[in-house]
Amino acid sequence: MSSVFAAATTNSGTSSLLIYAFLVLLVGYMFITQRRRKKAIQSLQASLEVGDEISTTSGLLGRITTLDDRIATIEVSPGVNVRFDRRAIAGPAPAASESSTPASSTITSSTSETDTPSDPTSPTD
């Protein structure tokens, strides 16, 4: 009977060692991805220039009009400038696709002179 307990003890020691190894690998992976993300943000901040179309972390889209070491002034519409902390710039603005046209420009009128407006109070056939 003691040999069964001895086998269970060595098995549990190996499995707990695997759990600790997994945790160490997970923490190491988190540090590596954080370092990569930080380098990407630093390269983005270094590449910012006046006139760039950008998106902020809060989702505001605009064009950089002035750029300082800490503050970026963003023009969100003609004559409307907003000051943001430079760290709040998330990246370049997403390009507007041609397929995202307003619904009002794609609706065409298909009524002719013989069509009459429908009356909601009249009974239907």
N, C-alpha and C positions, 0 to 999 in steps of 0.2 A: 504494500500500500504506500509506503514511503517513496518508492520509485515513481509512482504516479504524481505525487505532489512535487517531487523534484523536477519532473518533466514539465509540469505546469508552470513552475517557477521560472525555468529558463525560457520557456515560450513567452511568458508575460514580460520578462526582462527585454527580450528582443523586440516585442511589439511596442513597448513603451519607448525604446530607443528609436524605433522608426517614427513614432509620433513626434518625438522631439526633433528628429532630423527633418521631418516635414515642416514643422513650425519654423525652424531655422531657414530652410529654403524659401518659405513663404515670405518671411521678413526680408530676406536678401533680395527677393524679386521685387518687393515693394520699394526698397531703397533704390534699386536700379531704375525702375520705371519713373520714380520721382526725379531722379537725377536727369534722365532723358527729357522729361517734361520741362524741367527748369532750363535746360540748355535750349530747347525749342522756343520757350518764351523769351529768353535773352536774345536769341538771334532775331526774333520778330521785332522786339523793341529796338534793336540796333538798326534794323532795315526800314523803320518808319521814316517817311519824308512828307513834307508839305505837299498837299494835293492828292494824297492817297485816299482812296475810298475804303473806309474801315467799318467794322462792326465792334460794338463795345460788349462787355460781359453781360450787360443788362439787355442787349438786343437792339440798341439804338444804332441806326445806320447814318453815316454822314461822310464828309470830306474834311481832312485835316487842313485848317487854315494857318495856324501857327503852332509851333512845337518848341517846347522848352525841355529842360532836363526832367522836370517833374509834372508839368501841366501840358495838356494838348487841348487846343481850342478846335472844336468840331462844328462845321456848318451843317445843320440838319435840314434847312430849307433856305432859300435865298433871303439873306439878311438876318437869319436867326442863328446865333453862335452860342454854343454851350461849352463850358470848360469842364474837362474831365481829368482825373488823375491819369497819367500816362499808363500806369499799370492796369487800368480798366479796359484797355484796348485788347480785344480778343483776337483780332486778325483781320484779314482783308474782307471786304463786304462780299457776300455771295452775289454772283452775276445773275441778273434778271434773265430768265429764259423767255424765248419768244412765245412759248405755248401758254404762258400765264398772262393772257390778255384779259382786260376787264370784261365782265359779262355783258355790259351795256353795248360794247362795240361788236360783239358776236351775235347779238339778237337782231334778226331781220324781220321786217314786217311782212306778213303773208296775207294780209287782208286785202280784199279787192272791193270795188264799188258795190258789188251785189251782196256782199256779206252784211248781215245785220247783227248788231250786238245782241248777245243772249240776255234774256230776262230771267233772273233767278226765281221770280215769283210765278212764272208761267209753267204749266205742267208739261212734262215731256211725253213723247209717244210711248 
